Amino acid sequence: MKSIYLDHNASTPVDPAVLEAMLPYFSGDFGNASSIHTFGQRARSAVETAREQVAALINARPQEIIFTSGGTESDNHAIFGIVRQALAGAPAAHIITTAIEHEAVLNTCQALELQGVAVTFLPVLGDGLIDLDGLRKAVRPETVLITVMHANNELGTVQPLREVGEIAAERDIYFHTDAVQSVGKIPVDVQAFQLDLLSLSGHKLYAPKGVGATYIKSGTRLQQFLYGGHHQRGFRPGTENVAGIVGLGKAAELARMALAEDPTRISALRDQLEQGLLSRVPDSRANAAAAPRTPNTSNITSSGIEGEALVIALDLKGLACSTGAACSSGAIEPSHVLTAIGLPPPEARASVRFSLGRRTTPAEIDAALEIVPAAVAQLRRLAPAYRSAAHL
């Protein structure tokens, strides 16, 4: 049987149209985009077209888009850049973030904490959403940055960025979002959200790995993160990854066109999978299912199993999924996201994430609904603790 890939939050396949757009920039149009001759200018033109395409996807201006190596670099650039700029003119700085951020944000904030920067890690409610009143109360006179992810990589929960943006704007605080898991899946509008900074990554929206972008609103005071040449307005030195940037631009263009139909189709398949699993697997539940979510993500807890064991069992049957963030695979501790919404560690470890994609088919969902319940049942038969509890 054909393999079934339900781990699109970890990475997506490069779209054939994206690959086709990239190919010339590995060979005939190989020039350095900073060179003034014809080879260089063809590369420069391609980079600027991609800048326009990415800007159009998030309702930004092209000159506000800086290309990077991916979401982690973009998050680091935004957070370190704002805080270091603030500390150049003030004795103290304070950041507000959430307890369920990706490690690219959490670890960056923790690194700044070790350097004396105060950080508030907002808790989330049981549905995975922040409490806006708690955010307001967390603001201090020295707060320089609010960084709240748009969509969570494990749950798919979508934070109320419009309201967060209003709070930040009222208090004249810079506002950044890690939108790696939302851009290309749901509408993202930097103007409506009153964002100053946004991070995105190519390989989450059918572009290649190793390319991403940072939106930096015009007028944002951001200290340089890397040092070198004067590329990209001085914000991001280094020779541009022209082929990767072209791929990201094409992927952004395709995503903007697909937003009219993809979310409805994919969410119907997600709901079919989720409801089918809950009806066929006893003692299971969908986490944060009542909250606004990206249309492709479902996080299911099946009591009495180990999530990693289920992922391995499903992989042997040709179905790929995940226990959560790919960056955390192999971690001994339960997911910080699932414990933050109140799951006890055994339940957090019993959870698996299914994330659908643009080319997921109804036939694949039907097959998954046969494979997953059988695998869960097999693992439970091997789990003495679950068998004993079932007979109580």
Phi and psi in degrees as a GROMACS rama.xvg file:
@    title "Ramachandran Plot"
@    xaxis  label "Phi"
@    yaxis  label "Psi"
@TYPE xy
-61.3798  140.257  LYS-2
-65.4043  148.438  SER-3
-114.096  121.07  ILE-4
-105.752  108.649  TYR-5
-122.582  49.0119  LEU-6
-136.089  43.0837  ASP-7
-69.7312  -17.7717  HIS-8
-71.9861  -23.174  ASN-9
-77.8157  -46.5147  ALA-10
-169.283  153.006  SER-11
-114.297  153.849  THR-12
-70.6413  147.697  PRO-13
-67.1054  127.134  VAL-14
-64.0278  138.609  ASP-15
-53.3372  -37.835  PRO-16
-68.0308  -31.2697  ALA-17
-68.5201  -46.6959  VAL-18
-59.5864  -43.2662  LEU-19
-61.2996  -40.0629  GLU-20
-66.2308  -32.2494  ALA-21
-77.4279  -35.154  MET-22
-51.522  -42.8463  LEU-23
-60.429  -24.3879  PRO-24
-86.9119  3.60359  TYR-25
-96.0003  -14.9836  PHE-26
-133.696  -88.3013  SER-27
-62.4953  -39.8225  GLY-28
-105.3  55.0078  ASP-29
-86.6962  1.9587  PHE-30
-60.7138  159.877  GLY-31
-78.7192  126.502  ASN-32
-65.8789  -8.24772  ALA-33
-96.458  -4.26814  SER-34
-81.2901  147.425  SER-35
-92.1536  -6.99486  ILE-36
-79.7761  -179.809  HIS-37
-61.2851  -41.6678  THR-38
-58.4369  -46.052  PHE-39
-66.7896  -38.1933  GLY-40
-71.8981  -30.8509  GLN-41
-65.0493  -40.6512  ARG-42
-65.6096  -41.9889  ALA-43
-61.2639  -42.7537  ARG-44
-61.4854  -40.3013  SER-45
-65.3744  -40.7339  ALA-46
-63.1954  -42.9914  VAL-47
-69.6077  -33.6322  GLU-48
-62.9526  -43.1489  THR-49
-63.0633  -37.2016  ALA-50
-61.2495  -41.0013  ARG-51
-65.2288  -39.8122  GLU-52
-66.7352  -42.7996  GLN-53
-67.1717  -42.1562  VAL-54
-59.7266  -41.6854  ALA-55
-63.3546  -32.8963  ALA-56
-66.891  -30.2708  LEU-57
-115.877  11.2533  ILE-58
61.1191  46.6425  ASN-59
-112.829  176.887  ALA-60
-95.4516  144.204  ARG-61
-53.2477  -38.4809  PRO-62
-70.1891  -7.78856  GLN-63
-93.2188  2.8011  GLU-64
-103.891  125.16  ILE-65
-116.697  126.617  ILE-66
-84.2648  141.328  PHE-67
-134.031  -172.144  THR-68
-86.7543  -6.36496  SER-69
150.854  -172.724  GLY-70
-64.2568  -38.2673  GLY-71
-64.1907  -46.0688  THR-72
-62.3808  -41.4787  GLU-73
-62.7767  -42.9032  SER-74
-63.1266  -46.34  ASP-75
-60.2019  -45.0891  ASN-76
-59.6553  -46.7446  HIS-77
-63.3911  -48.5358  ALA-78
-73.705  -51.9906  ILE-79
-61.2542  -40.5223  PHE-80
-62.077  -44.3751  GLY-81
-68.4843  -46.6574  ILE-82
-67.1213  -43.6528  VAL-83
-66.6916  -34.8585  ARG-84
-65.3116  -41.6758  GLN-85
-64.6969  -41.3876  ALA-86
-70.6027  -15.7909  LEU-87
-69.6534  -18.8608  ALA-88
-128.316  7.52299  GLY-89
-146.306  153.506  ALA-90
-77.6554  -17.8222  PRO-91
-146.928  157.27  ALA-92
-144.645  151.198  ALA-93
-136.346  135.794  HIS-94
-115.205  142.735  ILE-95
-114.688  126.612  ILE-96
-138.933  -167.461  THR-97
-120.006  163.726  THR-98
-76.5161  -8.59731  ALA-99
-114.206  18.5023  ILE-100
-66.1582  160.388  GLU-101
-65.3528  155.08  HIS-102
-59.0421  -25.4037  GLU-103
-62.7702  -28.1825  ALA-104
-93.0929  -47.6285  VAL-105
-57.6259  -49.0537  LEU-106
-69.8118  -30.6894  ASN-107
-65.8991  -45.0369  THR-108
-65.1898  -38.2527  CYS-109
-66.8109  -35.1956  GLN-110
-64.1333  -40.5485  ALA-111
-68.2241  -34.0556  LEU-112
-60.3481  -40.8952  GLU-113
-65.0886  -21.3446  LEU-114
-92.6132  7.71211  GLN-115
99.6227  2.27435  GLY-116
-81.7259  133.861  VAL-117
-78.7808  135.657  ALA-118
-131.623  131.571  VAL-119
-106.023  121.727  THR-120
-100.276  99.6599  PHE-121
-65.8618  133.6  LEU-122
-71.962  166.45  PRO-123
-119.066  161.19  VAL-124
-78.7628  176.514  LEU-125
-62.6906  -20.5427  GLY-126
-90.4989  5.38441  ASP-127
85.6654  5.78722  GLY-128
-103.092  150.961  LEU-129
-76.8967  158.844  ILE-130
-93.8458  114.987  ASP-131
-63.7731  -34.2661  LEU-132
-64.8187  -38.4684  ASP-133
-63.5588  -35.659  GLY-134
-64.6733  -46.1531  LEU-135
-59.5581  -42.1371  ARG-136
-69.3787  -23.6644  LYS-137
-78.0916  -16.975  ALA-138
-67.1407  135.381  VAL-139
-121.461  166.836  ARG-140
-58.4399  -30.7121  PRO-141
-94.5497  8.31101  GLU-142
-67.102  123.54  THR-143
-112.32  -16.7542  VAL-144
-151.99  134.973  LEU-145
-112.874  122.469  ILE-146
-124.274  112.586  THR-147
-130.34  123.345  VAL-148
-64.7525  150.486  MET-149
-77.7868  -59.3427  HIS-150
-123.145  135.502  ALA-151
-77.8543  138.553  ASN-152
-71.2869  -25.4279  ASN-153
-95.0992  -40.5403  GLU-154
-98.1917  -26.3153  LEU-155
81.9705  -0.152148  GLY-156
-61.3402  138.84  THR-157
-108.711  118.895  VAL-158
-76.9031  153.241  GLN-159
-77.8701  74.2951  PRO-160
-65.2571  -30.1561  LEU-161
-60.2394  -44.705  ARG-162
-70.8996  -38.4513  GLU-163
-62.3538  -41.9887  VAL-164
-60.7402  -37.3698  GLY-165
-64.9206  -41.7136  GLU-166
-63.9136  -44.2077  ILE-167
-64.2933  -42.8594  ALA-168
-67.0333  -39.3488  ALA-169
-59.9668  -32.4456  GLU-170
-105.318  6.92446  ARG-171
56.5385  48.2053  ASP-172
-113.591  137.412  ILE-173
-64.4107  143.991  TYR-174
-127.423  121.602  PHE-175
-121.112  145.211  HIS-176
-131.634  139.196  THR-177
-84.2524  105.061  ASP-178
-106.657  23.7618  ALA-179
-56.6034  -38.6698  VAL-180
-94.2181  1.22372  GLN-181
-112.924  -35.8947  SER-182
-61.482  126.427  VAL-183
93.4725  -15.555  GLY-184
-103.896  -38.2087  LYS-185
-137.08  160.755  ILE-186
-61.4894  136.456  PRO-187
-128.623  125.82  VAL-188
-132.905  104.776  ASP-189
-65.5624  -26.5499  VAL-190
-73.7716  -48.2034  GLN-191
-63.2648  -34.0392  ALA-192
-85.9125  -3.90048  PHE-193
54.3278  43.6725  GLN-194
-80.9437  146.4  LEU-195
-100.366  -29.5159  ASP-196
-146.401  144.578  LEU-197
-145.861  141.476  LEU-198
-113.985  139.675  SER-199
-143.846  162.591  LEU-200
-134.315  137.288  SER-201
-65.1029  -40.7862  GLY-202
-76.9496  -0.503309  HIS-203
-91.7849  -8.10742  LYS-204
-133.745  40.0332  LEU-205
73.8334  22.4053  TYR-206
-107.148  173.346  ALA-207
-73.9163  165.272  PRO-208
-72.4634  154.528  LYS-209
91.3671  10.7535  GLY-210
-141.612  141.655  VAL-211
-155.619  -167.68  GLY-212
-153.283  153.483  ALA-213
-119.759  128.34  THR-214
-86.3384  125.216  TYR-215
-125.107  107.234  ILE-216
-57.9928  137.562  LYS-217
-54.5253  132.832  SER-218
94.2302  -8.98136  GLY-219
-67.9043  129.202  THR-220
-89.6064  104.987  ARG-221
-131.396  121.966  LEU-222
-71.6354  142.071  GLN-223
-57.9263  139.976  GLN-224
-98.909  -40.9099  PHE-225
-116.074  157.056  LEU-226
-124.647  139.812  TYR-227
172.193  -129.192  GLY-228
-76.9172  -168.237  GLY-229
-104.691  30.2216  HIS-230
-66.1586  152.373  HIS-231
48.8536  56.6313  GLN-232
61.1392  19.3987  ARG-233
81.5973  -6.22956  GLY-234
-75.1052  -33.9508  PHE-235
-141.809  88.2669  ARG-236
-70.057  164.839  PRO-237
114.323  145.014  GLY-238
-59.9597  130.209  THR-239
-65.8724  142.6  GLU-240
-79.9078  81.1538  ASN-241
-59.4597  -48.6446  VAL-242
-61.1721  -44.9394  ALA-243
-63.8311  -40.0695  GLY-244
-65.218  -42.5882  ILE-245
-59.4229  -42.1983  VAL-246
-62.1838  -43.0229  GLY-247
-62.7797  -42.0148  LEU-248
-61.1396  -45.9184  GLY-249
-64.0348  -40.842  LYS-250
-62.2409  -38.7884  ALA-251
-64.3341  -41.4841  ALA-252
-62.2207  -45.144  GLU-253
-63.889  -40.6857  LEU-254
-63.9489  -41.212  ALA-255
-62.0544  -38.6817  ARG-256
-71.8125  -32.5273  MET-257
-81.5478  -14.6693  ALA-258
-63.2392  -18.4511  LEU-259
-72.8336  -27.3038  ALA-260
-123.438  -36.8152  GLU-261
-56.2453  -47.2948  ASP-262
-58.6336  -40.7527  PRO-263
-66.3018  -45.4974  THR-264
-66.6872  -45.1692  ARG-265
-69.9099  -38.8052  ILE-266
-66.0616  -32.151  SER-267
-64.7583  -41.2366  ALA-268
-67.3945  -40.7745  LEU-269
-59.9325  -44.8259  ARG-270
-65.8183  -36.8631  ASP-271
-62.1379  -44.2518  GLN-272
-64.3737  -48.4432  LEU-273
-62.824  -49.8299  GLU-274
-65.7267  -37.1608  GLN-275
-65.3219  -41.0801  GLY-276
-66.7247  -42.5314  LEU-277
-65.1427  -31.4469  LEU-278
-81.4203  -23.6531  SER-279
-102.485  -16.2407  ARG-280
-114.628  105.224  VAL-281
-59.919  156.279  PRO-282
54.7846  46.1709  ASP-283
-129.885  158.411  SER-284
-155.54  156.245  ARG-285
-96.061  127.545  ALA-286
-81.5954  135.517  ASN-287
57.2067  30.4413  ALA-288
-68.6912  -22.1936  ALA-289
-84.4373  -10.844  ALA-290
-85.5701  159.031  ALA-291
-59.3448  132.357  PRO-292
-134.825  159.073  ARG-293
-63.2989  149.254  THR-294
-69.2736  -10.621  PRO-295
-107.182  -2.43873  ASN-296
-113.931  132.857  THR-297
-138.352  128.338  SER-298
-114.783  115.797  ASN-299
-115.369  129.627  ILE-300
-100.12  125.665  THR-301
-118.203  102.438  SER-302
-58.0373  145.874  SER-303
90.5159  3.11782  GLY-304
-124.554  171.709  ILE-305
-104.075  126.652  GLU-306
-56.3116  -41.7192  GLY-307
-64.9307  -36.3197  GLU-308
-64.6991  -38.2455  ALA-309
-67.0733  -41.9203  LEU-310
-58.8512  -42.4557  VAL-311
-66.5132  -43.6121  ILE-312
-61.6496  -41.8348  ALA-313
-68.854  -36.6478  LEU-314
-62.3364  -37.8082  ASP-315
-65.0143  -23.3379  LEU-316
-93.1336  2.70217  LYS-317
90.7496  16.0913  GLY-318
-118.475  123.58  LEU-319
-101.764  127.183  ALA-320
-146.065  -161.206  CYS-321
-150.943  157.874  SER-322
-85.9094  -6.75454  THR-323
157.261  -132.718  GLY-324
-69.7621  130.021  ALA-325
-61.5489  -30.812  ALA-326
-65.836  -17.0577  CYS-327
-106.609  7.24651  SER-328
-58.8866  136.681  SER-329
91.0208  -5.67165  GLY-330
-69.9745  140.361  ALA-331
-80.7281  -36.5853  ILE-332
-70.6899  147.984  GLU-333
-66.3833  161.078  PRO-334
-54.36  128.302  SER-335
-66.3759  -25.4116  HIS-336
-70.2998  -46.9934  VAL-337
-71.2382  -35.9334  LEU-338
-69.6882  -30.1096  THR-339
-66.3036  -28.6537  ALA-340
-90.0344  5.29187  ILE-341
105.185  4.34412  GLY-342
-75.2278  132.268  LEU-343
-62.4633  153.215  PRO-344
-50.5018  -42.4744  PRO-345
-62.3476  -36.0712  PRO-346
-72.4092  -37.4251  GLU-347
-62.5081  -39.1174  ALA-348
-72.9795  -14.9268  ARG-349
-95.0484  17.893  ALA-350
-109.754  145.069  SER-351
-133.405  141.474  VAL-352
-103.668  129.518  ARG-353
-110.897  125.911  PHE-354
-130.338  117.207  SER-355
-85.2421  168.27  LEU-356
-135.682  -177.583  GLY-357
-58.8555  -32.4743  ARG-358
-107.688  13.3435  ARG-359
-64.6829  135.933  THR-360
-112.097  158.51  THR-361
-57.8919  -35.9261  PRO-362
-63.6278  -36.5962  ALA-363
-67.5656  -37.4867  GLU-364
-66.3611  -42.3584  ILE-365
-59.3199  -42.3764  ASP-366
-65.6371  -41.5885  ALA-367
-60.8292  -34.7511  ALA-368
-71.9222  -13.0804  LEU-369
-92.6626  -41.0231  GLU-370
-72.6372  -47.8461  ILE-371
-65.6165  -50.8122  VAL-372
-58.3444  -37.7913  PRO-373
-65.2265  -39.9605  ALA-374
-67.1203  -41.3002  ALA-375
-62.0288  -45.4221  VAL-376
-60.2643  -41.3873  ALA-377
-63.9052  -43.9954  GLN-378
-66.1585  -37.0609  LEU-379
-66.8938  -34.1018  ARG-380
-63.8431  -24.6902  ARG-381
-92.3906  0.216389  LEU-382
-107.514  100.946  ALA-383
-57.1426  -39.2934  PRO-384
-62.6349  -40.4223  ALA-385
-69.7124  -39.896  TYR-386
-62.6265  -40.5983  ARG-387
-66.9653  -41.983  SER-388
-66.2199  -34.5738  ALA-389
-67.0216  -23.9742  ALA-390
-95.7762  -0.0118704  HIS-391
